[in-house]
Amino acid sequence: MMETILEKLISDYNFLINAKNSRSACIKYTFQYNKVTVNLYFDMFDSQLPSLNLVLIYLHNYYYSSLNVSKLIIPNQFLNQIPREILTQIIDFNETLLSFFEKVNNELLCQTPIRASYAKDYQFKDAVCKSNKENLPFLYCLRHKRMQDETLLLLQDTLAIPFIVLKAIQNHNMTIVRTDNIEYRKELTVILRENNISTE
């Protein structure tokens, strides 16, 4: 039976990372795709919500996005967030990223990663700094503002937060706040408990 990508990532992470629940420790996979540098960062700080982050670098252009480990793709409606200079290097003729994500899948399955740190990785920090401030890597807290449906779908598609959890947050007229400050990072279960939100 073939190993799934998530199983491979968890196995690689457990082999390289000793400090459980470290906020900053991660593993990193790097490769080139049509002159674009592709960095993928994986961690298990939140064991219930494994984190996979994508950074693309081409010339002086950076792009950051979180990725759903079980559905490795950037939905078409979010392609316009990728800088044009990068997008033209990775997009297929049919205006999709299927070939690109096929390469991502293969690299994650075949490559041996290195140990890394979000706090010390300058490519990660630069990409996040230049990204959309709504699309930050780490969960921080909830804010008293009803989550928009578009935000709910984005969080489900890119962070793999279960729909039932996102709907419970929305029904409490709250929304998830994300941060680029690793020191403020929290597990989803902690955030829900702090706000007395249950999905049971």
C-alpha positions as CSV (number, residue, x, y, z in Angstrom):
1,M,0.0,0.0,0.0
2,M,1.4,3.4,-1.0
3,E,2.2,5.9,1.7
4,T,0.1,9.0,1.6
5,I,1.7,12.5,1.5
6,L,0.5,13.3,5.0
7,E,1.9,10.0,6.4
8,K,5.3,10.8,4.7
9,L,5.3,14.4,6.1
10,I,4.5,13.2,9.6
11,S,7.2,10.5,9.4
12,D,9.8,13.0,8.1
13,Y,8.8,15.5,10.8
14,N,9.0,12.9,13.6
15,F,12.4,11.8,12.4
16,L,13.9,15.3,12.3
17,I,12.1,17.2,15.0
18,N,12.6,16.3,18.6
19,A,11.0,19.3,20.3
20,K,7.3,18.5,20.3
21,N,5.0,21.5,20.2
22,S,7.8,23.8,19.3
23,R,6.3,26.9,17.9
24,S,9.0,27.5,15.3
25,A,10.4,24.1,14.4
26,C,9.5,22.7,11.0
27,I,10.8,20.7,8.1
28,K,11.6,22.2,4.7
29,Y,11.5,20.8,1.1
30,T,13.0,22.9,-1.7
31,F,13.0,22.5,-5.5
32,Q,13.0,24.5,-8.7
33,Y,10.0,24.6,-11.1
34,N,10.4,26.6,-14.3
35,K,13.0,29.0,-12.6
36,V,10.7,29.4,-9.6
37,T,12.1,28.4,-6.2
38,V,9.5,26.4,-4.4
39,N,9.8,26.0,-0.6
40,L,7.4,23.8,1.4
41,Y,7.3,23.9,5.2
42,F,5.6,21.3,7.4
43,D,5.0,21.2,11.1
44,M,2.9,19.4,13.8
45,F,2.8,22.2,16.4
46,D,-0.9,21.5,16.4
47,S,-1.2,17.7,16.2
48,Q,-4.9,18.0,15.2
49,L,-4.2,20.5,12.4
50,P,-0.9,19.7,10.6
51,S,0.5,22.8,8.9
52,L,1.9,23.0,5.4
53,N,3.1,26.3,4.0
54,L,4.1,27.2,0.4
55,V,6.6,29.9,-0.6
56,L,7.3,30.7,-4.2
57,I,10.2,32.9,-5.2
58,Y,11.0,34.2,-8.7
59,L,13.4,37.1,-9.2
60,H,12.3,39.7,-6.6
61,N,8.8,38.4,-6.4
62,Y,7.5,36.3,-3.4
63,Y,4.2,34.5,-2.8
64,Y,3.1,32.8,0.4
65,S,0.1,30.5,1.0
66,S,-1.0,27.9,3.5
67,L,-2.0,24.6,1.9
68,N,-4.5,21.9,2.8
69,V,-2.3,18.7,3.3
70,S,-5.2,16.5,2.1
71,K,-6.0,18.5,-1.0
72,L,-2.8,20.1,-2.4
73,I,-4.0,22.8,-4.7
74,I,-4.7,26.5,-4.8
75,P,-8.4,26.9,-5.8
76,N,-8.7,28.8,-9.1
77,Q,-10.5,31.7,-7.4
78,F,-7.4,32.5,-5.5
79,L,-4.9,32.4,-8.4
80,N,-5.2,36.2,-8.9
81,Q,-3.4,36.6,-5.5
82,I,-0.2,35.1,-7.0
83,P,2.1,37.8,-8.5
84,R,1.8,37.7,-12.3
85,E,5.5,37.2,-12.7
86,I,5.3,34.0,-10.7
87,L,2.0,32.8,-12.1
88,T,3.2,32.9,-15.7
89,Q,6.0,30.6,-14.8
90,I,3.9,27.9,-13.1
91,I,0.5,28.0,-14.8
92,D,-0.6,25.4,-17.4
93,F,-2.0,26.3,-20.8
94,N,-5.5,25.5,-19.5
95,E,-5.1,28.1,-16.8
96,T,-4.7,25.6,-13.9
97,L,-1.8,24.6,-11.7
98,L,-2.3,20.8,-12.1
99,S,1.2,20.2,-13.5
100,F,2.8,22.3,-10.7
101,F,0.9,20.5,-8.0
102,E,1.8,17.1,-9.5
103,K,5.4,18.2,-9.1
104,V,4.7,19.3,-5.5
105,N,3.2,15.9,-4.7
106,N,6.2,14.0,-6.3
107,E,8.7,16.1,-4.4
108,L,7.0,15.7,-1.1
109,L,6.9,11.9,-1.6
110,C,10.5,11.5,-2.9
111,Q,12.5,14.2,-1.2
112,T,14.3,14.1,2.1
113,P,13.7,17.4,3.9
114,I,15.9,19.4,6.2
115,R,15.2,20.7,9.7
116,A,14.2,24.4,9.6
117,S,12.8,27.2,11.8
118,Y,10.1,29.6,10.8
119,A,11.7,32.3,13.0
120,K,15.1,31.9,11.2
121,D,14.1,31.1,7.6
122,Y,14.5,34.5,5.8
123,Q,12.8,33.3,2.6
124,F,9.7,32.3,4.7
125,K,9.7,35.6,6.6
126,D,10.2,37.7,3.5
127,A,7.3,35.9,1.7
128,V,4.9,36.2,4.6
129,C,5.9,39.9,5.1
130,K,5.0,40.6,1.4
131,S,1.8,38.5,1.4
132,N,-1.9,39.5,1.8
133,K,-2.4,40.3,5.5
134,E,-5.5,38.2,5.5
135,N,-3.4,35.1,4.6
136,L,-1.0,34.8,7.5
137,P,0.5,31.4,8.6
138,F,-0.3,31.1,12.3
139,L,-3.6,30.9,14.2
140,Y,-3.7,33.5,17.0
141,C,-7.2,34.2,18.4
142,L,-10.9,34.9,17.6
143,R,-12.3,38.4,17.1
144,H,-15.9,39.5,17.6
145,K,-16.8,39.9,14.0
146,R,-18.9,37.4,12.0
147,M,-16.7,35.4,9.6
148,Q,-17.5,36.1,6.0
149,D,-18.5,33.0,3.9
150,E,-15.5,33.6,1.6
151,T,-13.1,33.6,4.6
152,L,-14.7,30.4,5.8
153,L,-14.2,28.7,2.5
154,L,-10.6,29.9,2.3
155,L,-9.7,28.6,5.7
156,Q,-11.3,25.2,4.9
157,D,-9.5,25.0,1.6
158,T,-6.1,26.2,2.7
159,L,-5.8,25.3,6.4
160,A,-7.9,22.2,6.4
161,I,-10.0,23.5,9.4
162,P,-13.1,21.3,9.5
163,F,-16.3,23.0,8.2
164,I,-18.1,22.2,11.4
165,V,-15.5,24.1,13.5
166,L,-15.6,27.1,11.1
167,K,-19.4,27.2,11.2
168,A,-19.4,27.1,15.0
169,I,-17.1,30.1,15.1
170,Q,-19.2,31.9,12.5
171,N,-22.4,31.1,14.5
172,H,-20.8,32.8,17.5
173,N,-20.4,35.9,15.4
174,M,-16.6,35.5,15.5
175,T,-13.8,35.1,13.0
176,I,-10.3,33.7,13.2
177,V,-7.4,36.0,13.5
178,R,-4.1,34.9,12.1
179,T,-0.6,36.3,12.8
180,D,2.9,36.2,11.3
181,N,4.4,36.4,14.9
182,I,5.5,32.9,15.8
183,E,5.3,33.8,19.6
184,Y,1.6,34.4,19.4
185,R,0.8,31.1,17.7
186,K,-1.8,28.9,19.3
187,E,-3.4,25.5,18.7
188,L,-7.0,25.6,17.4
189,T,-8.3,23.6,20.4
190,V,-6.8,26.2,22.8
191,I,-8.4,29.1,20.8
192,L,-11.8,27.3,20.9
193,R,-11.6,26.6,24.6
194,E,-10.7,30.2,25.4
195,N,-13.9,31.3,23.7
196,N,-16.1,28.5,25.0
197,I,-16.9,27.1,21.6
198,S,-17.7,23.5,21.2
199,T,-18.5,21.4,18.1
200,E,-20.1,18.5,20.0
